[in-house]
Amino acid sequence: MGRFPFPDDLIRAQQEWHDTYRALAAPRPRHSTELRRRLLLLSVRIEWHPFWSTPAGWSPAARVELRRLAAGGCQAEAA
């Protein structure tokens, strides 16, 4: 997994965030209000996850690595 021992629920939340963001970014998305609410909920869940209170989570690089790890599936699909 790399340098940071991310919990599964945090990775899953970040992946769902990416999926929701892509759905909202699509031209004329259906249910845009629900997508916006979901994006906000996931943002709060990610931001306030207990992992960020651990020594491994103190590093700003951890947040970047989480986004990169969660978006890895998106990049593989695009390639």
C-alpha positions in Angstrom: 0.0 0.0 0.0 3.0 2.3 0.4 4.0 4.7 3.2 0.7 5.3 4.8 -1.5 2.6 6.4 -4.8 4.0 5.3 -7.9 2.3 6.8 -10.2 0.6 4.3 -13.2 2.9 5.1 -11.1 6.0 4.4 -10.0 4.7 1.0 -13.5 3.6 0.1 -14.8 7.1 1.1 -12.2 8.8 -1.1 -13.1 6.4 -4.0 -16.8 7.2 -3.6 -15.9 10.9 -3.5 -14.1 10.6 -6.9 -17.0 8.6 -8.4 -19.6 11.2 -7.1 -17.5 14.1 -8.4 -17.2 12.5 -11.8 -21.0 12.0 -11.9 -21.6 15.6 -10.9 -19.1 16.8 -13.5 -20.9 15.0 -16.4 -22.9 17.2 -18.7 -26.4 17.7 -17.4 -26.2 15.3 -14.4 -29.3 13.7 -13.1 -30.1 14.3 -9.5 -27.5 17.0 -9.1 -28.8 18.1 -5.7 -28.4 14.6 -4.3 -24.9 14.3 -5.8 -23.9 17.6 -4.3 -25.2 16.5 -0.9 -23.4 13.2 -1.2 -20.2 15.0 -2.2 -20.5 17.2 0.9 -21.2 14.2 3.2 -18.2 12.3 1.8 -16.0 15.4 2.1 -16.8 15.8 5.8 -16.4 12.0 6.4 -12.9 12.2 4.8 -11.8 15.4 6.5 -12.8 14.3 10.0 -11.7 10.7 9.8 -9.8 9.6 12.9 -6.8 8.6 10.8 -5.8 12.2 10.4 -5.2 12.3 14.2 -2.6 9.6 14.1 1.1 10.3 13.5 0.9 8.9 10.0 -2.0 11.2 9.2 -0.3 14.4 10.3 1.7 14.7 7.1 0.2 16.7 4.2 1.7 14.1 1.9 -0.7 11.5 3.4 -3.7 13.4 2.0 -2.1 13.6 -1.4 -1.2 9.9 -1.3 -4.8 9.1 -0.4 -6.2 11.0 -3.4 -3.6 9.4 -5.7 -4.3 5.9 -4.4 -8.1 6.4 -4.7 -7.9 7.9 -8.2 -5.6 5.0 -9.3 -8.6 3.0 -10.5 -9.8 6.0 -12.5 -6.5 6.5 -14.3 -6.3 2.8 -15.1 -9.7 2.9 -16.7 -8.7 6.0 -18.8 -5.5 4.4 -20.1 
